[in-house]
């Protein structure tokens, strides 16, 4: 085989263990749809001999493969073991492996690109990329089925976009240790092991935006953020829905832990927290002692029903926590804010009633949600028309996408709302990220819209509808059950 050659593999099942040559080349599997189901070329090393470390595909140094349209199976062992600086995967399926892909070298600067791939029943991890290497994953599905302490996806520098994460057993869904940009992804139906967080981003710089965290039973935190670089944490335009903590010591939906206390703090804006609760500390956001946070233009809805505040002050008069809240909207939270330090500035927020928040000393007649401590909260916003008035906002509640009925037999209706007039595209893709069909493309006015979708010709399974506007995108899952 010469450089840049393509090795074509016909549809079928092959019991092979492969060592890739030390050149750039492509492995391309033949692939044909059959009544909506895709038939793959499958490489299965399960029945072959060798040590436990034997992978289906071993990639040594100076080997630069691109792998397309291949199903890899290797029960009890790894799918791909990588010692090289480059690997690209497209339209592949990894099932019943220990690690789907395991990058074995630290600080190599390797780049692993994974596009439109599905990872199922991978016992240890779908992707394990060691520190100092870069993972770029786009429109992939990751699921965990065995209880392990490690993450389903873990790496050094992460760039994750339009992916789906879930777990049938207690698992960390995502872990980063160098930097992280996570956008347009769904984290759903997860349970975390003791002392762990569902999403754990310990990185030099973090952007977490346009994501949905749904039905998460977290133990420590649903989202844990740690950064050592000033002003490098942005949590924007996410939706936390029906998240519940089950830990006994700590627990919040969002933890903001900032390693440099002298900067202006993490930026948490335009997020929505709905029906969330934790066992202790706070239900939604906890800025630890001495670490700043800027919390603005967020919705907190029916969260503090357990005597725990939506936002914890986490400080004391002699240990200030400089938290600033602006233009936030609290609805039926009960206990909205523990402002235990005078450094907490909570002016210009809507607390659920025109009379302002209930404060035992400074506003005992307030009918809104409760706040405590020596916190600044006057003046407040008296109605929702003035709350969250920042012209840049794009809340998930307004840029929304749902389907009903869902699951469905053959026909469903996809409903969506956009906040500004402009060009809109709505597409349907499958669990491997393949574009199945366009549902809508054109210019629309701001407001609510609906499209009837008939999918009787497709096979039963999980599909996704993606709505894209000029500024943002959002994804929802569809379940077709015939």
Secondary structure as GFF3:
##gff-version 3
##sequence-region A 1 482
A	DSSP	beta_strand	6	9	.	.	.	ID=ss1
A	DSSP	beta_strand	12	14	.	.	.	ID=ss2
A	DSSP	beta_strand	18	19	.	.	.	ID=ss3
A	DSSP	beta_strand	24	29	.	.	.	ID=ss4
A	DSSP	beta_strand	32	34	.	.	.	ID=ss5
A	DSSP	beta_strand	37	39	.	.	.	ID=ss6
A	DSSP	beta_strand	41	44	.	.	.	ID=ss7
A	DSSP	beta_strand	57	59	.	.	.	ID=ss8
A	DSSP	beta_strand	64	68	.	.	.	ID=ss9
A	DSSP	beta_strand	70	73	.	.	.	ID=ss10
A	DSSP	beta_strand	80	82	.	.	.	ID=ss11
A	DSSP	beta_strand	86	90	.	.	.	ID=ss12
A	DSSP	beta_strand	93	95	.	.	.	ID=ss13
A	DSSP	beta_strand	99	103	.	.	.	ID=ss14
A	DSSP	beta_strand	111	115	.	.	.	ID=ss15
A	DSSP	beta_strand	118	120	.	.	.	ID=ss16
A	DSSP	beta_strand	125	129	.	.	.	ID=ss17
A	DSSP	beta_strand	134	138	.	.	.	ID=ss18
A	DSSP	beta_strand	141	144	.	.	.	ID=ss19
A	DSSP	beta_strand	151	161	.	.	.	ID=ss20
A	DSSP	beta_strand	164	167	.	.	.	ID=ss21
A	DSSP	beta_strand	172	183	.	.	.	ID=ss22
A	DSSP	beta_strand	186	191	.	.	.	ID=ss23
A	DSSP	beta_strand	199	202	.	.	.	ID=ss24
A	DSSP	beta_strand	206	209	.	.	.	ID=ss25
A	DSSP	beta_strand	212	218	.	.	.	ID=ss26
A	DSSP	beta_strand	221	227	.	.	.	ID=ss27
A	DSSP	beta_strand	233	236	.	.	.	ID=ss28
A	DSSP	beta_strand	239	241	.	.	.	ID=ss29
A	DSSP	beta_strand	244	245	.	.	.	ID=ss30
A	DSSP	beta_strand	252	258	.	.	.	ID=ss31
A	DSSP	beta_strand	266	269	.	.	.	ID=ss32
A	DSSP	beta_strand	272	274	.	.	.	ID=ss33
A	DSSP	beta_strand	285	287	.	.	.	ID=ss34
A	DSSP	beta_strand	293	296	.	.	.	ID=ss35
A	DSSP	beta_strand	299	301	.	.	.	ID=ss36
A	DSSP	beta_strand	311	312	.	.	.	ID=ss37
A	DSSP	beta_strand	323	326	.	.	.	ID=ss38
A	DSSP	beta_strand	329	331	.	.	.	ID=ss39
A	DSSP	beta_strand	335	338	.	.	.	ID=ss40
A	DSSP	beta_strand	370	372	.	.	.	ID=ss41
A	DSSP	beta_strand	400	404	.	.	.	ID=ss42
A	DSSP	beta_strand	411	418	.	.	.	ID=ss43
A	DSSP	beta_strand	422	430	.	.	.	ID=ss44
A	DSSP	beta_strand	435	444	.	.	.	ID=ss45
A	DSSP	beta_strand	447	454	.	.	.	ID=ss46
A	DSSP	beta_strand	461	468	.	.	.	ID=ss47
A	DSSP	beta_strand	473	480	.	.	.	ID=ss48
###
